[in-house]
Amino acid sequence: MTGETDPSAPVHDSGPTGRDAAPEAHRTGRRRRGEQLMVPRATFDSYYGRPIIKAPAWEARDIAGYFFLGGLAGAGSVLAAAHQATGAPRTATALKITSLGSVGLATAALIHDLGVPSRFTHMLRVIKPTSPMSVGSWLLAVYGPLAGAAAASALSGRARRAGAAATAAAAVLGPAVATYTAVLAADTAVPAWHGAHRELPYVFAGSALTAASGAALALGPRRETGAARLTALLGAAGEAAADHAMRQRLGTVASTLREGRAGRLLRTARALTAGGVALGLWSGRSRAAGVLAGTALLAGSACTRFGVFAAGIASAEDPAHTVGPQRARMAERARMAERAQAAERASEAD
């Protein structure tokens, strides 16, 4: 796992001292008369100009693509089961095929980033519930065959009962497949991901739902896309609400979501998602509108995942985003301790 530094650990501003500096002066931070610091003290936004944590060595194409494809697969299975149950078989079949293709590509992207295929299979030797990577590997290993069985039954028209069971089971695992990558990212020390550990799964869930709705709008017959139009609206609204809460919680680290490559990608994602939802409302009258809406929603979801990925890398490379939140948390703990002591003294006085 990358980013080994614990973001809750305090960061000290100690620097190298002169050879003749007294030990007690070094311990207390005070200098004797006439002594000069060899290195300027670090400020809150610098660690001598170097990153404090190691940025993830993940390739954006592999891991951000893995985030997107996993979300599309998981949410697609949920929508496939819903369309199957509501009498929209052609859209359900299209979504089953999409989910199978997406989980296959996601697994390939993960293995490519790992470098050696055996590293993926080695993760299946044990189950570690406290490890998002271990849980995610098992999710993919179980979900993939279920998605394959559901798609094979839908295409061939055979083993309908087994296909229905596989469709239901894939739908049950779908939400976890769509969102566990957010938990995986938040489990690192990367400030923009770890600081948003509560909201990031909801951002990914909303993004996954809009992507799957976009696939349904683009691939399904016009008469079967009524539910997809509604889920696209719900997914976009949920993603927007979670994104707003995430930015509020991140504080100054949220600047990584507004600036640079991440900012451009996320602004593009919002525009594409809003345009896709608007076009989706007209897709009941026009097949072309449905295809355009679906394409926009899929592209918007992909931009969201790549934007969040880019924001995380930027936050890891800037020491201010590691030191600043740490010291803010330390100051908050100190204020809480002071308030607790004041309340204790007041109770003793009474």
Secondary structure, 3 states (H helix, E strand, C coil): CCCCCCCCCCCCCCCCCCCCCCHHHHHHCCCCCCCCCCCCCCCCCCCCCCCCCCCCCCCHHHHHHHHHHHHHHHHHHHHHHHHHHCCCHHHHHHHHHHHHHHHHHHHHHHHHHHCCHHHHHHCCCCCCCCCHHHHHHHHHHHHHHHHHHHHHHHHHCCCHHHHHHHHHHHHHHHHHHHHHHHHHHHCCCCHHHHCCCCCHHHHHHHHHHHHHHHHHHHHCCHHHCHHHHHHHHHHHHHHHHHHHHHHHHHHHHHHHHHCHHHHHHHHHHHHHHHHHHHHHHHCCCCHHHHHHHHHHHHHHHHHHHHHHHHHHHHHHHCCHHHHHHHHHHHHHHHHHHHHHHHHHHHHHHC
